[in-house]
């Protein structure tokens, strides 16, 4: 009687343990898991996730899941996850499954946070097809324009122009809009010939540097740039940087003003005010604005405009 009772009790205990999803150890020391406890859910992160007949990319494709699909999983086999498809065990790549559903709200939030605004500080900022001064110019922004930016690529900032990703030089963008007070002050001083020269020279910022060139749009070297700018206003100066050191009349550094020619060893630039210069710098940077104006040793300051 006692033996029959123990046998029935053991059977009942076994039934209860299996019903509760507990792993049961058999006499052969193998573990049998209740299927209810071994399933779990994951979401598809790939745009289309292939379902394979076996745990291999070389096995046949029997179907696919769309992005965001909630999938019931039945364990893994290496880098593959077991699923049920048409009543059979099939496999999908585990790397495209996640515990979180790719939500549309998350996606739109990431797009909005990735964009930010900047203001153009140059009188005219060229928009390039690629992050290089040698790439084609596809447009331009005026000074004070509010630009939506989408990250950086080196010294360039990504923008959207005509629906495509384009590039502008980061150094001419600011978090602050050029104020009306500064603009009015600039307008009042623009009556001077020197200021007109400085303003004119800045519109070519972003254009390419080209050794031996004199074109303000297609490429110029430092002395070719200054020579062409002054020529626009009827002033003729020598071609090379060394000979330009004798052009016009000499003024002291403290007397410098917009439109003056700043001469360095083997280089020349045009002073634009606020201790800044505009110059054809080098092949990498092209025509740019640099501050401070005495970033290298100044040999002389020449006043070309009266």
Residue frames as qw, qx, qy, qz and C-alpha x, y, z in Angstrom:
[[0.000, 0.884, 0.467, 0.000, 0.00, 0.00, 0.00],
 [0.308, -0.804, 0.103, 0.498, 2.76, 2.45, 0.97],
 [0.429, -0.160, 0.595, 0.661, 4.65, 1.65, -2.25],
 [0.242, 0.600, 0.660, 0.383, 1.59, 2.34, -4.43],
 [0.131, -0.929, -0.276, 0.210, 1.03, 5.65, -2.62],
 [0.383, -0.610, 0.313, 0.618, 4.61, 6.81, -3.25],
 [0.393, 0.147, 0.678, 0.603, 4.38, 5.92, -6.95],
 [0.105, 0.789, 0.565, 0.217, 1.17, 7.93, -7.37],
 [0.268, -0.885, -0.085, 0.372, 2.59, 10.86, -5.41],
 [0.432, -0.362, 0.461, 0.686, 5.70, 10.92, -7.59],
 [0.302, 0.416, 0.686, 0.515, 3.57, 10.87, -10.73],
 [0.041, -0.906, -0.421, 0.010, 1.45, 13.76, -9.47],
 [0.364, -0.752, 0.131, 0.533, 4.54, 15.79, -8.59],
 [0.433, -0.047, 0.599, 0.672, 5.97, 15.15, -12.07],
 [0.187, 0.669, 0.633, 0.343, 2.73, 16.34, -13.69],
 [0.186, -0.930, -0.234, 0.215, 2.67, 19.50, -11.58],
 [0.432, -0.551, 0.323, 0.637, 6.29, 20.35, -12.39],
 [0.362, 0.183, 0.653, 0.639, 5.72, 19.92, -16.12],
 [0.058, 0.816, 0.551, 0.164, 2.56, 22.01, -16.03],
 [0.267, -0.902, -0.061, 0.335, 4.47, 24.81, -14.34],
 [0.532, 0.818, -0.177, 0.126, 7.10, 24.88, -17.10],
 [0.473, -0.722, 0.504, 0.028, 9.88, 23.43, -14.90],
 [0.498, 0.514, -0.686, -0.132, 12.75, 21.50, -16.48],
 [0.903, -0.274, 0.222, -0.246, 12.51, 17.83, -15.59],
 [0.053, 0.587, -0.804, -0.084, 15.53, 15.55, -15.31],
 [0.925, 0.053, -0.201, -0.318, 14.87, 12.05, -16.58],
 [0.879, -0.369, 0.284, 0.100, 16.62, 8.86, -15.56],
 [0.801, 0.343, 0.144, 0.470, 18.91, 9.27, -18.60],
 [0.409, -0.549, -0.052, 0.727, 20.02, 12.69, -17.19],
 [0.224, 0.345, 0.452, 0.791, 18.62, 14.57, -20.22],
 [0.082, 0.374, 0.376, -0.844, 16.81, 17.89, -19.74],
 [0.120, 0.525, 0.728, 0.424, 13.36, 18.28, -21.28],
 [0.001, -0.189, -0.190, 0.963, 12.14, 21.91, -21.45],
 [0.307, 0.641, 0.670, -0.213, 8.53, 22.79, -21.66],
 [0.401, 0.420, 0.434, 0.689, 7.95, 24.59, -24.96],
 [0.121, -0.913, -0.352, -0.164, 5.94, 27.41, -23.36],
 [0.476, -0.814, 0.071, 0.327, 8.94, 28.59, -21.35],
 [0.617, -0.171, 0.428, 0.638, 11.40, 28.34, -24.27],
 [0.342, 0.655, 0.454, 0.498, 9.60, 30.76, -26.63],
 [0.224, -0.616, -0.160, 0.738, 10.21, 34.50, -26.67],
 [0.440, 0.824, 0.352, 0.061, 9.47, 37.45, -28.96],
 [0.419, -0.353, 0.238, 0.802, 11.77, 39.64, -31.04],
 [0.412, 0.822, 0.194, -0.341, 11.25, 42.42, -33.61],
 [0.747, 0.322, 0.307, 0.493, 12.76, 42.53, -37.10],
 [0.195, -0.774, 0.052, 0.600, 15.15, 45.46, -37.62],
 [0.279, -0.127, 0.640, 0.705, 16.14, 44.77, -41.25],
 [0.438, 0.269, -0.152, -0.844, 13.94, 46.13, -44.06],
 [0.890, 0.110, -0.232, -0.377, 13.41, 42.51, -45.13],
 [0.350, -0.507, 0.774, -0.147, 14.63, 39.49, -43.17],
 [0.617, 0.231, -0.665, -0.352, 15.01, 36.22, -45.07],
 [0.794, -0.271, 0.433, -0.329, 13.66, 33.00, -43.58],
 [0.322, 0.498, -0.782, -0.190, 15.94, 30.06, -44.38],
 [0.900, -0.099, -0.343, -0.252, 15.30, 26.31, -44.42],
 [0.847, -0.195, -0.295, 0.397, 18.53, 25.74, -42.49],
 [0.378, -0.874, 0.013, 0.305, 20.91, 27.78, -40.33],
 [0.555, -0.177, 0.435, 0.687, 23.02, 28.89, -43.29],
 [0.255, 0.643, -0.083, -0.718, 23.01, 31.66, -45.90],
 [0.124, 0.277, -0.807, -0.507, 23.55, 28.98, -48.57],
 [0.206, 0.309, 0.917, -0.143, 20.29, 27.22, -47.65],
 [0.032, 0.478, 0.632, 0.609, 17.08, 27.94, -49.55],
 [0.161, 0.008, 0.251, -0.955, 14.97, 30.99, -48.78],
 [0.061, -0.402, -0.909, -0.088, 11.41, 29.99, -47.84],
 [0.124, -0.861, -0.472, -0.142, 9.97, 33.38, -46.95],
 [0.341, 0.274, -0.214, 0.873, 10.71, 36.76, -45.33],
 [0.259, -0.730, -0.535, 0.337, 9.62, 39.10, -42.54],
 [0.205, 0.795, 0.127, 0.557, 9.14, 42.85, -42.97],
 [0.256, 0.260, -0.443, 0.819, 10.78, 45.43, -40.69],
 [0.369, -0.266, 0.296, -0.840, 8.98, 45.76, -37.35],
 [0.779, -0.141, -0.498, -0.355, 7.37, 42.31, -37.52],
 [0.520, -0.508, 0.561, -0.397, 7.01, 40.63, -34.12],
 [0.678, 0.268, -0.670, -0.142, 8.49, 37.14, -34.38],
 [0.835, -0.451, 0.222, -0.224, 8.05, 34.21, -31.97],
 [0.361, 0.623, -0.690, 0.075, 11.46, 32.61, -31.43],
 [0.954, -0.251, -0.055, -0.154, 12.37, 29.10, -30.26],
 [0.757, -0.479, 0.288, 0.339, 16.01, 29.36, -29.30],
 [0.256, 0.842, -0.387, -0.274, 19.20, 29.83, -31.27],
 [0.936, 0.069, 0.224, 0.261, 21.63, 27.76, -33.33],
 [0.586, 0.045, 0.136, 0.798, 24.94, 29.61, -33.52],
 [0.030, -0.204, 0.009, 0.979, 24.26, 33.04, -35.04],
 [0.321, -0.230, -0.628, -0.671, 20.78, 31.95, -36.18],
 [0.388, -0.007, 0.555, -0.736, 17.41, 32.07, -34.42],
 [0.023, 0.219, 0.957, 0.190, 14.81, 29.30, -34.74],
 [0.426, 0.156, 0.125, -0.882, 11.30, 30.32, -35.83],
 [0.464, 0.304, 0.830, -0.058, 8.14, 28.50, -36.92],
 [0.301, 0.431, -0.282, -0.803, 7.11, 29.10, -40.52],
 [0.708, 0.143, -0.451, -0.525, 4.32, 27.15, -42.25],
 [0.915, -0.316, 0.035, -0.247, 4.39, 24.71, -39.33],
 [0.906, 0.131, -0.186, 0.356, 8.10, 23.90, -39.68],
 [0.529, -0.713, 0.073, 0.455, 11.24, 24.98, -37.84],
 [0.588, 0.690, 0.083, 0.414, 13.08, 27.58, -39.91],
 [0.621, -0.382, -0.108, 0.676, 15.95, 30.01, -39.30],
 [0.211, 0.934, 0.104, 0.268, 16.61, 33.77, -39.43],
 [0.537, 0.336, -0.342, 0.695, 19.80, 35.72, -38.74],
 [0.472, -0.627, -0.508, 0.355, 19.89, 36.76, -35.07],
 [0.354, -0.170, -0.037, 0.919, 21.67, 40.07, -35.77],
 [0.144, -0.256, -0.358, -0.886, 18.51, 41.52, -37.33],
 [0.507, -0.588, -0.610, -0.157, 16.32, 40.83, -34.31],
 [0.099, 0.332, -0.396, 0.850, 15.81, 43.17, -31.36],
 [0.155, -0.422, -0.800, 0.397, 13.85, 43.29, -28.11],
 [0.118, 0.571, 0.240, -0.776, 12.64, 46.78, -29.11],
 [0.525, 0.624, 0.559, 0.152, 10.35, 47.49, -32.04],
 [0.320, 0.008, 0.228, 0.920, 11.76, 49.99, -34.55],
 [0.115, 0.730, 0.583, -0.337, 9.17, 52.73, -33.91],
 [0.358, 0.684, 0.330, 0.543, 8.24, 55.46, -36.39],
 [0.273, -0.956, -0.078, -0.078, 8.32, 57.99, -33.55],
 [0.685, -0.527, 0.260, 0.431, 11.93, 57.06, -32.69],
 [0.622, 0.263, 0.422, 0.605, 12.92, 57.37, -36.31],
 [0.147, 0.846, 0.266, 0.438, 11.38, 60.81, -36.78],
 [0.478, -0.871, 0.022, 0.110, 12.85, 61.99, -33.49],
 [0.719, -0.287, 0.316, 0.548, 16.32, 60.97, -34.62],
 [0.462, 0.530, 0.379, 0.602, 15.88, 62.87, -37.89],
 [0.100, -0.938, -0.181, -0.277, 14.78, 66.03, -36.15],
 [0.589, -0.764, 0.141, 0.222, 17.59, 65.95, -33.58],
 [0.746, -0.019, 0.325, 0.581, 20.23, 65.36, -36.24],
 [0.319, 0.669, 0.273, 0.613, 19.40, 68.67, -37.95],
 [0.365, -0.655, -0.269, 0.605, 20.50, 72.01, -36.51],
 [0.325, 0.900, 0.233, 0.175, 20.59, 75.64, -37.68],
 [0.545, -0.336, 0.076, 0.764, 23.49, 77.99, -38.41],
 [0.258, 0.922, 0.154, -0.245, 23.80, 81.48, -39.90],
 [0.736, 0.415, 0.122, 0.521, 26.02, 82.49, -42.81],
 [0.370, -0.775, -0.026, 0.512, 28.72, 85.02, -41.88],
 [0.390, -0.105, 0.485, 0.776, 30.36, 85.43, -45.30],
 [0.325, 0.408, -0.054, -0.851, 28.86, 87.94, -47.76],
 [0.809, 0.283, -0.258, -0.447, 28.28, 84.99, -50.10],
 [0.491, -0.377, 0.781, -0.080, 28.83, 81.33, -49.13],
 [0.486, 0.323, -0.661, -0.472, 29.29, 78.85, -51.96],
 [0.843, -0.078, 0.424, -0.321, 27.40, 75.55, -51.90],
 [0.142, 0.516, -0.793, -0.290, 29.53, 72.72, -53.27],
 [0.851, 0.060, -0.367, -0.371, 28.57, 69.34, -54.72],
 [0.861, -0.106, -0.420, 0.264, 31.29, 67.67, -52.61],
 [0.542, -0.817, -0.020, 0.196, 33.36, 68.52, -49.53],
 [0.655, -0.118, 0.270, 0.696, 36.13, 70.16, -51.55],
 [0.095, 0.735, -0.026, -0.671, 36.89, 73.59, -53.03],
 [0.034, -0.286, 0.735, 0.614, 37.71, 71.83, -56.31],
 [0.225, 0.411, 0.883, 0.033, 34.17, 70.42, -56.61],
 [0.050, 0.456, 0.481, 0.747, 31.50, 72.21, -58.62],
 [0.118, 0.134, 0.387, -0.905, 29.56, 75.15, -57.19],
 [0.043, -0.428, -0.857, -0.284, 25.81, 74.44, -57.22],
 [0.217, -0.837, -0.401, -0.302, 24.52, 77.55, -55.46],
 [0.320, 0.235, -0.405, 0.824, 25.21, 80.06, -52.70],
 [0.348, -0.734, -0.562, 0.155, 23.79, 81.52, -49.49],
 [0.110, 0.770, -0.035, 0.627, 23.72, 85.25, -48.68],
 [0.217, 0.191, -0.613, 0.735, 25.10, 86.65, -45.45],
 [0.389, -0.094, 0.408, -0.820, 22.66, 86.18, -42.57],
 [0.714, -0.005, -0.502, -0.488, 20.84, 83.24, -44.21],
 [0.634, -0.332, 0.590, -0.374, 19.58, 80.63, -41.73],
 [0.544, 0.356, -0.712, -0.266, 20.80, 77.23, -42.91],
 [0.906, -0.267, 0.193, -0.266, 19.64, 73.77, -41.78],
 [0.187, 0.621, -0.761, 0.007, 22.73, 71.60, -41.22],
 [0.961, -0.084, -0.080, -0.252, 23.02, 67.81, -41.12],
 [0.879, -0.336, 0.187, 0.281, 26.42, 67.08, -39.62],
 [0.020, 0.869, -0.406, -0.283, 30.00, 67.58, -40.74],
 [0.935, 0.235, 0.082, 0.252, 32.59, 66.07, -43.03],
 [0.626, 0.082, -0.067, 0.772, 36.01, 67.36, -41.98],
 [0.129, -0.287, -0.153, 0.937, 35.98, 71.18, -42.26],
 [0.253, -0.145, -0.511, -0.809, 32.73, 71.10, -44.27],
 [0.390, 0.162, 0.636, -0.646, 29.08, 71.12, -43.16],
 [0.090, 0.260, 0.887, 0.370, 26.37, 69.07, -44.86],
 [0.343, 0.321, 0.224, -0.854, 23.29, 70.95, -46.09],
 [0.483, 0.436, 0.755, 0.080, 20.29, 70.12, -48.29],
 [0.148, 0.519, -0.213, -0.815, 20.09, 71.94, -51.62],
 [0.600, 0.274, -0.426, -0.619, 17.50, 71.05, -54.28],
 [0.937, -0.131, 0.005, -0.324, 16.79, 67.85, -52.36],
 [0.868, 0.241, -0.337, 0.275, 20.40, 66.64, -52.36],
 [0.673, -0.649, -0.013, 0.355, 23.18, 66.58, -49.76],
 [0.494, 0.738, -0.090, 0.451, 25.64, 69.39, -50.50],
 [0.704, -0.337, -0.257, 0.570, 28.51, 71.05, -48.61],
 [0.074, 0.931, -0.022, 0.356, 29.51, 74.48, -47.32],
 [0.478, 0.334, -0.528, 0.617, 32.65, 75.59, -45.50],
 [0.544, -0.594, -0.568, 0.172, 32.04, 75.32, -41.72],
 [0.429, -0.207, -0.227, 0.850, 34.18, 78.35, -40.87],
 [0.092, -0.155, -0.192, -0.965, 31.58, 80.71, -42.37],
 [0.528, -0.509, -0.583, -0.350, 28.71, 79.42, -40.24],
 [0.050, 0.236, -0.566, 0.788, 27.80, 80.73, -36.79],
 [0.170, -0.471, -0.842, 0.199, 25.22, 80.02, -34.09],
 [0.012, -0.663, -0.325, 0.675, 24.53, 83.79, -33.97],
 [0.463, 0.730, 0.427, 0.267, 22.95, 85.77, -36.77],
 [0.399, 0.108, 0.023, 0.910, 25.06, 88.71, -37.99],
 [0.051, -0.664, -0.548, 0.505, 23.32, 91.62, -36.20],
 [0.302, 0.839, 0.367, 0.264, 21.67, 94.58, -37.85],
 [0.273, -0.930, 0.097, 0.228, 23.87, 96.94, -35.83],
 [0.560, -0.357, 0.534, 0.523, 27.02, 95.42, -37.32],
 [0.497, 0.461, 0.604, 0.419, 25.45, 95.60, -40.73],
 [0.102, 0.964, 0.235, 0.065, 24.50, 99.22, -40.43],
 [0.404, -0.786, 0.293, 0.364, 28.00, 100.08, -39.19],
 [0.582, -0.052, 0.623, 0.519, 29.44, 98.26, -42.16],
 [0.375, 0.727, 0.505, 0.275, 27.10, 100.11, -44.50],
 [0.095, -0.983, -0.035, 0.150, 28.14, 103.49, -43.15],
 [0.404, -0.649, 0.490, 0.418, 31.83, 102.68, -43.66],
 [0.693, 0.249, 0.606, 0.300, 31.26, 101.08, -47.04],
 [0.329, 0.934, 0.092, -0.099, 31.29, 104.51, -48.63],
 [0.219, -0.754, 0.543, 0.298, 35.10, 104.27, -48.44],
 [0.657, 0.510, -0.494, -0.254, 36.81, 102.68, -51.40],
 [0.076, 0.399, -0.886, 0.221, 38.77, 100.35, -49.11],
 [0.514, 0.050, 0.696, -0.499, 35.62, 98.90, -47.57],
 [0.756, 0.459, -0.046, -0.464, 34.11, 98.39, -51.01],
 [0.445, 0.519, -0.728, -0.061, 37.23, 96.43, -52.00],
 [0.163, -0.221, 0.883, -0.381, 37.02, 94.32, -48.84],
 [0.664, 0.231, 0.444, -0.556, 33.32, 93.59, -49.40],
 [0.702, 0.528, -0.311, -0.362, 33.91, 92.67, -53.03],
 [0.251, 0.478, -0.839, 0.067, 36.80, 90.33, -52.20],
 [0.383, -0.131, 0.793, -0.456, 34.73, 88.37, -49.66],
 [0.784, 0.281, 0.105, -0.544, 32.15, 87.25, -52.21],
 [0.673, 0.458, -0.566, -0.131, 34.73, 84.84, -53.66],
 [0.354, -0.429, 0.755, -0.346, 35.24, 82.97, -50.39],
 [0.794, 0.075, 0.561, -0.224, 35.06, 79.22, -51.02],
 [0.726, 0.657, -0.152, -0.134, 36.34, 79.45, -54.59],
 [0.957, -0.054, 0.020, 0.285, 39.42, 77.38, -55.48],
 [0.269, -0.796, 0.408, 0.356, 43.10, 78.19, -55.14],
 [0.881, 0.395, 0.171, 0.196, 45.11, 77.65, -58.29],
 [0.532, -0.513, 0.262, 0.621, 48.85, 78.25, -58.56],
 [0.266, -0.053, 0.504, 0.820, 49.57, 80.81, -61.28],
 [0.052, 0.620, 0.725, 0.294, 45.84, 81.61, -61.62],
 [0.034, -0.019, -0.130, 0.991, 44.18, 85.01, -61.61],
 [0.389, -0.379, -0.578, -0.609, 40.51, 84.02, -61.94],
 [0.298, -0.267, 0.495, -0.771, 38.38, 84.97, -58.96],
 [0.828, -0.004, 0.111, -0.549, 35.89, 82.23, -59.79],
 [0.936, 0.239, -0.251, -0.063, 37.89, 79.42, -61.40],
 [0.874, -0.298, -0.078, 0.375, 41.05, 79.70, -59.33],
 [0.236, 0.870, -0.227, 0.370, 43.78, 82.13, -58.31],
 [0.679, -0.095, -0.462, 0.563, 46.92, 82.09, -56.19],
 [0.331, -0.663, -0.399, 0.540, 47.45, 84.67, -53.45],
 [0.153, -0.417, 0.171, 0.879, 48.90, 87.48, -55.60],
 [0.025, -0.230, -0.721, -0.653, 46.63, 86.66, -58.55],
 [0.213, -0.672, -0.706, 0.070, 43.65, 87.04, -56.21],
 [0.228, -0.686, -0.206, 0.660, 44.73, 90.44, -54.82],
 [0.154, -0.188, 0.451, 0.859, 45.73, 91.71, -58.27],
 [0.073, -0.388, -0.769, -0.503, 42.34, 90.80, -59.77],
 [0.220, -0.728, -0.595, 0.259, 40.37, 92.29, -56.87],
 [0.201, -0.614, -0.012, 0.763, 42.17, 95.65, -57.05],
 [0.151, 0.014, 0.627, 0.764, 41.92, 95.62, -60.85],
 [0.028, -0.631, -0.763, -0.137, 38.12, 95.59, -60.53],
 [0.177, -0.882, -0.305, 0.313, 38.39, 99.02, -58.89],
 [0.435, 0.882, -0.023, 0.178, 40.86, 100.42, -61.41],
 [0.348, -0.814, 0.464, 0.042, 44.08, 99.81, -59.43],
 [0.845, 0.414, -0.330, 0.072, 47.02, 98.12, -61.16],
 [0.508, -0.708, 0.488, -0.054, 49.51, 96.31, -58.93],
 [0.189, 0.514, -0.818, -0.176, 52.41, 93.93, -59.76],
 [0.803, 0.006, -0.483, -0.348, 51.77, 90.19, -60.27],
 [0.677, 0.008, -0.677, 0.290, 53.94, 88.52, -57.62],
 [0.584, -0.737, -0.334, 0.062, 53.65, 88.65, -53.84],
 [0.626, -0.316, -0.043, 0.712, 57.22, 89.97, -53.42],
 [0.229, 0.247, 0.268, 0.903, 56.76, 92.81, -55.94],
 [0.290, -0.723, -0.484, -0.399, 53.37, 93.72, -54.43],
 [0.575, -0.550, -0.347, 0.496, 55.20, 94.73, -51.23],
 [0.286, -0.194, 0.088, 0.934, 56.16, 97.95, -53.02],
 [0.016, -0.540, -0.621, -0.567, 52.66, 98.71, -54.41],
 [0.312, -0.845, -0.369, -0.231, 50.71, 101.74, -53.17],
 [0.050, 0.702, -0.406, 0.583, 52.01, 103.45, -50.06],
 [0.507, -0.050, -0.778, 0.369, 53.24, 102.02, -46.78],
 [0.466, -0.639, 0.037, -0.611, 51.19, 102.42, -43.59],
 [0.078, -0.366, 0.820, -0.432, 51.83, 101.13, -40.09],
 [0.265, -0.212, -0.940, -0.018, 50.13, 98.06, -38.67],
 [0.015, -0.439, -0.626, 0.645, 48.18, 100.22, -36.23],
 [0.268, 0.422, -0.069, -0.863, 46.86, 102.35, -39.12],
 [0.033, 0.054, 0.912, 0.406, 45.59, 99.40, -41.17],
 [0.515, 0.290, 0.323, -0.739, 42.02, 99.53, -42.49],
 [0.728, 0.344, 0.588, -0.082, 39.70, 97.58, -44.74],
 [0.638, 0.768, 0.050, -0.022, 40.99, 97.28, -48.28],
 [0.095, -0.821, 0.554, 0.095, 44.67, 97.45, -47.38],
 [0.842, 0.321, -0.434, 0.012, 47.12, 94.90, -48.77],
 [0.652, -0.643, 0.394, -0.078, 48.78, 92.79, -46.04],
 [0.652, 0.572, -0.498, 0.018, 52.17, 91.41, -47.07],
 [0.813, -0.466, 0.349, -0.006, 53.88, 88.38, -45.56],
 [0.170, -0.523, 0.758, 0.351, 56.91, 86.39, -46.65],
 [0.005, -0.029, 0.914, 0.404, 55.79, 84.73, -49.91],
 [0.037, -0.558, -0.828, -0.037, 52.14, 85.60, -49.36],
 [0.080, -0.083, 0.013, -0.993, 49.66, 88.50, -49.60],
 [0.069, -0.541, -0.834, 0.085, 46.08, 89.12, -48.44],
 [0.091, -0.527, -0.205, -0.819, 43.43, 91.84, -48.26],
 [0.065, -0.118, -0.680, 0.721, 42.48, 93.25, -44.88],
 [0.245, -0.503, -0.650, -0.514, 38.70, 93.30, -44.29],
 [0.347, -0.581, 0.166, -0.717, 38.53, 94.77, -40.77],
 [0.817, -0.451, 0.142, -0.331, 38.13, 93.30, -37.28],
 [0.299, -0.599, 0.739, 0.073, 41.67, 91.89, -37.54],
 [0.789, 0.205, 0.579, -0.015, 40.63, 89.56, -40.38],
 [0.060, 0.492, -0.573, -0.652, 41.95, 89.01, -43.89],
 [0.859, 0.372, 0.277, -0.218, 40.57, 87.39, -47.03],
 [0.004, 0.664, -0.668, -0.335, 43.09, 85.54, -49.18],
 [0.884, 0.265, -0.341, -0.180, 43.73, 82.68, -51.59],
 [0.611, -0.646, 0.439, -0.127, 45.25, 80.48, -48.92],
 [0.191, -0.382, 0.880, 0.205, 46.26, 77.15, -50.43],
 [0.378, 0.044, -0.773, -0.508, 45.02, 74.27, -52.59],
 [0.213, -0.273, -0.912, 0.222, 43.24, 72.65, -49.64],
 [0.019, -0.554, -0.559, 0.617, 41.35, 75.69, -48.28],
 [0.288, 0.640, 0.506, 0.501, 40.96, 77.85, -51.38],
 [0.019, 0.493, -0.039, 0.869, 39.87, 81.47, -50.91],
 [0.549, -0.529, -0.630, 0.148, 39.07, 81.95, -47.23],
 [0.203, -0.849, 0.106, -0.476, 38.85, 84.39, -44.34],
 [0.720, -0.051, -0.525, 0.451, 41.50, 84.11, -41.63],
 [0.306, -0.838, 0.108, -0.439, 41.69, 85.62, -38.15],
 [0.088, -0.867, -0.050, 0.489, 43.83, 87.07, -36.71],
 [0.576, 0.814, -0.073, -0.008, 45.30, 88.97, -39.65],
 [0.090, 0.763, -0.626, 0.132, 48.76, 88.67, -38.13],
 [0.967, -0.158, 0.146, -0.135, 48.54, 84.86, -37.92],
 [0.843, 0.082, 0.072, 0.527, 52.03, 84.93, -39.45],
 [0.389, -0.479, 0.012, 0.787, 54.72, 87.62, -39.48],
 [0.375, 0.874, 0.310, 0.003, 53.54, 90.74, -41.32],
 [0.622, 0.007, 0.161, 0.767, 56.29, 92.36, -43.41],
 [0.028, -0.089, 0.067, 0.993, 54.33, 95.43, -44.50],
 [0.276, 0.652, 0.656, -0.260, 50.91, 96.98, -44.94],
 [0.198, 0.004, 0.425, 0.883, 50.24, 98.73, -48.25],
 [0.338, 0.600, 0.448, -0.571, 47.41, 101.16, -48.94],
 [0.340, 0.184, 0.698, 0.603, 46.32, 100.69, -52.53],
 [0.011, 0.753, 0.572, 0.325, 43.01, 102.61, -52.48],
 [0.152, 0.354, -0.163, 0.908, 43.04, 106.35, -51.79]]
